[in-house]
Amino acid sequence: MHSLEAKRVRGVVFDLWNTLAYNDHRPNPIVALGDAFGLRGRPGWTKSIERGIMRERLSGIEEGMEALSRLTGKRLARDQVEELGRNWREGCTRTRFFREVPEVLRRLARRFHLGLLSNTQSFDLEFLDRSDLPLSARLFSYELGVLKPHPALFLRMADLLKLAPSELLMVGDNLEDDVTGAEAAGWQALLIRRRNVPLSFQEPHPDRKFIASLEPLPSILLI
């Protein structure tokens, strides 16, 4: 069983989707894209969407769909593009932070440097700009052109926070991208498994303890 050395931690870095924030719109915008491009149900289908729309700066979801068309070789009809665009924008109005996130991050910020490291698109992230989350640094996949678990993202985040890898803790819901990826970069990592959240990863983790929300994190870190 992997154990956390809390006394070494000086910085805590969070994944965004299904760790800090979620979207409860139906149909889920990512699921709708997966269906439209014939990806959903294939192994690693969400990673295919990430490769299409989260590795470069794009102007909006329509340009994202063009990128997915190039990736998959599938062209969508104009009315389908329009409907997916409407669904995406409606979905963006349903983005929320999990209930405990603001208070937990405020408590952690009294002692730790906090960061946000996410595979995400370059557009429709205004909800982050409107938030008052006490984040010292943010880094997104499209800024470096690679996706977690690429080590360049973890290295760059450590530089931004001015901390050694051994002083950093990654918290995320994806076992490969967030947990083993961070550990390969010399970080510590903690898996979160939120209940009843669309697209939350559910890989087997027999040797991993996990948390179901961020509420116990201050106690885990000895605050």
C-alpha positions, 0 to 999 in steps of 0.5 A: 500500500502506498503511504503519504509522507505528509511532512515532506509536502510543501505544495499541493497540485490539483487536477481540474475535472472531477477533482475540483470541478464537474459538469452535470449537463445532459448530454455531457458535452464530452460524451456527445463529442465521443458519440458524434465522432464514433469514439465512445466505447473504444478503449481510451476514447476520452484520451482520443478527445483530449488529443484532438482538442487539448494539445493546442490553443483553439478559438472555440468548440467549432475549431475543436471539432475541426481538430477532431475531424482531422484526428478521426477522419470523420466529417460531421454535417453542418447541423450536427456541428451546430447542435454539438456547439449549442450543447457544449455552450449550454454545458459550460453554464453547468460547470460547478466546483464541488461543494467543499472545494473553496473552503478546503483550498483556503485552508490549505493555502495558509500552509501550502503553495497550491497549483492546478494542472489539467488536461483541458481545452483552451476555451470556455474556462471563464469559470476559473477566471471568475473563481477566487480559488487561492492558486499560485500557479495554473498549467494546462495541457494546451500550453505545452502541447502535451497531455498528462502523464507527460513528464514535461507538465510535472516538471514545468509545474514544479518550476512554476511553484519553485519547489522540488518534485519531492515537495509536491503532492498531486491530487487527481482522479486518473490513476495513470495521468495524475497518480502514477504520472506524478510519481514517475516525476518524483512527486507524491500522489493521492487518488480521488474517487468521487461518486456518481460523477460522469466520466470519472475514471474507475481504473482498478487500484487494489494497492491504492487508498483513495479519498471520496472528496477533498474534505479529509485532505487537511487532516491527511496533511496534518493541518 
